[in-house]
Amino acid sequence: MPIVEVRTHRLTAPLHTPFVTALRRTTHVASLIVELVDEDGRSGFGEAPQVWQVTGDSIDGSQACVEQILGPLVTGADPAEVVGLSRAVERAVVGNEAAKTAIDCALHDLAARRAGLPLVRTLGGAALSVQTDVTLSAGEADGLREAATARVKEGFTTLKLKVGTDAAGDLARIQAVREAAGPGVTIRLDANQGWTARDAVKIIHGLEDARLGIEFVEQPVPRWDLEGLAWVSERVDTPIMADESVFGVRDLVEVIRRRAADLVNVKLAKCGGLTNARTLLELARAHGLGTVVGSMMEGPIGIGAAASLVAAYPTTAVSDLDAAWWLASSPVTGGIRYEGSAVVLPDAPGLGVSL
């Protein structure tokens, strides 16, 4: 049954708490939802998050890309041809990774629904639950101490602390979170490109001297500074993870070639969807890099796709799938839910969501 219609829906949903990083502060999720409808009236969904400061993709731009280029490309096609269609989508336009992600995930969702299987099963997995960390927004020590205590009480065992807004005060903030969380909780840091290479080495050496037990530090330097990323990785014992430095396969190849990082954060909205994400995970595994699947600030559709990927392609470290946890309420019917530190996938065809 071919795809007969491509629909777009704008989604704006409030967060229960502001989300603050070295790059931005936001109080809402803003995404474009793409719906592919087949001849039998079944729908598959994908999400294109708007993250100006990371991908540069906007709702307006993604909508134009889908409606003018990508939608017509897949209309009339058999959604079972997921890989071939995803490759055609990738070639059709430069950039626009969020729009490509939405189409790719909607194709996967629709194909899984037609098969009557949860998306994870069509990706080669069976688990309906994966673990996630939870983010502590950038802030002052007292607020971070309070947030860490609350998240641990709610059952989270891995905390991701946003740093990079003030290099001089970051060490004290990290110490406050460790004191509040206790020794049994895993703490990882995300600088979101907020440090210079020299500041990164200085701060990480301070963490190591203080024996704060940091799991890894994510993207300490600007995304374009692979030389600086490699310089930091060479001079510290704490593992370094590349995030914004890796959008696609060529980026990861360069990170591997330069030995610039120990791990990579694979995000659907950076690489163009599930098809490319699987390639990145396999490439990282083949070269001995650790892996995490992350997310932008997005809703249950995007997180459901990412969590399905993790359930089928387990990562070496707990993944970063808490974005939909920040929502004041779910903007869709069905889909994922959170139980403590677990993202629970629906035992339903595809992503199990409807609008």
N, C-alpha and C positions, 0 to 999 in steps of 0.2 A: 504494500500500500504506500504510494508516494506521499511526500510532504505537499500539502495543498495550500497551506497558509503560514505566514510568519507574522506573529504579533509581537509588539513591544509594549511594556508596561513600566512606568516610572515608579520607583519605590523610594519613599523617604520614611524612616522610622526613628523615633527618639531612643537615645540610650538612657539607662537608669543613672549613669554616672559619666561625667565628661572623660574622654579618652585623650591623654596628653603624652606626646613624645617630643623628641628633639626636633622633629620636623613640623608638627602641627598639633592643634587642639580641636577636637570635634565633639559635638553633642548629638549627632545623628548618623545613621547609615544612609547613604544615598547610592542607589544602584539602578541600572536598567535591567529589567527582567525580559528575557527573550523566550517566547513560546512558539514551538514548532508543532503544527497540527497536521495529522495524517488524514487520509481519506476516510478512515473509520471514526474520526473525531477524537482520537487519542492525542494527548498533548505531552510534550517533553519540555522541560524548563532549564534555563541556564541564566547565570547572573554575571553582569558586567559592573563591578564596583567602580565608583568615582573616587579616585585618589590622586588629586592633582600633584601632590608633593613627591609621589613615588613613581607612578607610571605615566602621569600626565594625561591619562584618559578621563574624559568627562561624560556625563550622561548624554548631553547634546551630541558630542562627537560619536559616541558609541551607537546612539540611535540612528544618526545619519549613515554610519558605516553599515549597520545591519539593514536598514530600509533601502539603501541605494545600491549596495554592492553584495553583501553576504547573503541577505535574505533571498534575492532573486537567484543567486548561485545555487542554493540548496532546494529551492522550490521545484517540485516535480521529480526530485531524486528519491531513491529508496533509502530511508534512514538506517537500514541495516548496513549500508556501506560506510560505516562510521570513519574508518581510517582514511579511505580514499577521499571522502568529503572533507575531512579535517585537513588533509594535505592541500586540497584545492582552496579551502578557505585561507590557509596560511599563505599561499602564493598570491591570493587575490589583491591584497593591500599591504602596504608597508606599515609597520607599527600596529596601532589599534588592538593591542593584545587583549584588552578587556572584552571588546566586541567578539574577537575570535574565541575567547574562552567561553562566552555565553553560548555561541553557536555550537561549539564542540561539546560542551556539557549537555546542552539540550538534545543534541544528536544521541549521545550516550543514554540519556534519560529515556528518550522516546524508544530507542532500540530495546532497552531493558523492560520497559512497560509492555511492548509488543510481545516480548518473550515471557511476560508474567513473572519476572524475577527481580529481586532487589538489585540495584546498580552494582553493589559490591560483588555479587555472584557473577555478573557478566564481565567483571574485571579480573576474576580468577580467585576471589576470596570468599570466605563464609562468615567471618566474624561480624556481629552486629553491634559491637561496642569497641571504641578505642579511647585511649587516655589522652588528655590534653593538659597543658599548663594553663595558668591564668596570669594575665598581665597586671602588674602594678604600675599605674601611670606615673610619669615623672612628677615629682613633688618634693616637699620638704620632709625632713626626718620624722617629725611627729605624725604627720598624716600617713606616711609610708609604714610606720610601725603599726598604726591602727589598722590599715588595710591588710597588711600581712597577717596580723592576728586573726582578722575576720575570715580571710580566705582559707587559712589552715583549719579553722573551726568548721568551715563549710565542706571540708574534705579534700581540698586541693593539696597535692604533695609536691608540685613543681611550680615555683613562682618565677615569673619573668619580669625583671625590674627594668623599667625604662630609665636610662641615664643619658648623658651627653648634652644636657642643657646647661650644665655648669661644672666643668671639669674639676675646679678647685674644691667643690663641695660633694662630689660624687662618692668619695670613699666613706665619708661620714654617713651618707644615706644608705649605702650598702651595708655598713656595720649595723645600722639601726634595724634594717630588715632581717639580717641574720639573727640578731638578738631576739627579735619578736617571733620569728619563725621557729627558732630552735635548731638543734644540730641535725635532726632527722629529715628536714625538708630540703629538697633540691632547689638551688637558686642559680638562675642564669641571668645574664645581663644583655641588654640590647641598647647600643649607643646610637642607632639610627644615623650613622655617619657623623656623629656630633663631636668627635675628638680629632685632633691631629695625630699623626703617627707617634710623635714624641710624647704627647699627653697620654696616649693609649698605653705605651710601654710603662710610663711612670705610674699610672694608676693601677695597671694590672700587677706590676711588681709590688705595689703597696698591698693589694689584695692577697697576693701570695705570701708576703711577709706576715700579714695579719692572720693567715690561715683561715680565711673566711669560706673556703670550700666552694668556690664558684665553678659550676659545671662547664660553662663556656662563655665567651664574649662574642656577641653578634655584631657584625658590621661596624667596627670601631672607627673607621675612616671613610671619607667620601667614596662613593661607588666607583668613580673613575680612577682612583688611586690604587691600582693593583700593586704597584711597586711598594707603596706604603703599607698595604695589607700584608704583603709578603715580609716586609721589614719587621712589622710587629710580630707576625707568626714565628719568625726566626728567633726573636729575642725574649719570648715569654714561654712559660711552661703550660699555662692555661690554654686549652684549645680555642681556636678562633673560627668563627663561622661566617661565611659569605652569604649575604642576603641581597641587598640592592645591587651588588656587583654582578649578580648572575640572573639574567632574564632568560636566556636561551642556551642552546647547546654550545654555540661558539664561545659564549662567555664562560661556561663551565670548563671547556677545553683549555681556555687561557688560564683560568685559576689553577687547574691541574698542572699545566705546563710550568707555571711559575712557582708552584708549591705555595700558593698564597694563603691557603686556608686549610683547616682540618675537617670542616663540615660545610654543608651547603643547605640553605633553606629554599626549598622548592615551593613556589606559589603559583597556582593556576593562572591568576590574573597577570602574572609577569610573563609566563612562558606560552600562553595561548591555549591552555586547557589540559584535559586529561591525557590526550594522545602524546603531547610533548612532555608532560610531567613524568610519564612513565619512562620515556627515554632518558631524561635527566637522572632519575633515581637509579636506573640501571647503569648509566655511565659512571655515576658517583660510586656505586657499589663495586664496579669493576676496577676502579682505581683506588679503592680503600678509603674513600672519604665518608665521613659520617653524614647522616641525612636527617632532616626534619621536614615535614610538610607544614607550611604556614598558611596564613590568610591575610588579606587586607581587612579593613573594617567593613564587613559584608554580612549578609543575612543568612537564613537557614538553607537557601538553595545552594549558594556558593560553599558554605561550610559542609553541607551534606555531601556534595561532590568530593570535596577534599577529604572528608572523613572516610568516605567509601574507598578512595584511593589508598589511604593509610591502612584500612582493614585488609586490602588485597596485597599491598606492597609495604609491609611493616618497615618502619624507619628505625635507625639505630638509637635514636633518642626520642623521648616523649614529644609528640608534635604540638604545634601551636595553633589550636583550633577553637579558641575561646571567643572569637569575634561575636558570634550570635548570642553568647551568654550576656553580653553587655546590653542587649536590647531590653527596653522596658516591657515589651510584649512582642509576641511573634506576629509578623505582618502576613504570614501565610497560614494555611490550614495543613496540619500534618507535618511530616518531615522530622528532623532530628529533635532530640531533647537532651538536656544535661542532667546527669545524676552524679553529684559530687564532681569528681574529676573525670568522669566518663562522658563521652559523646555517644549517645545511643541512637543507632540508625533504625528506621522503621522497617518492620518485616512486611514490606509492601512492594509492589512493582516499582521499579525505577527509584526515584528519590522520595516517593510517597507524599508529594506535596500537591496542593492545588491553591489557586488564588481566590 
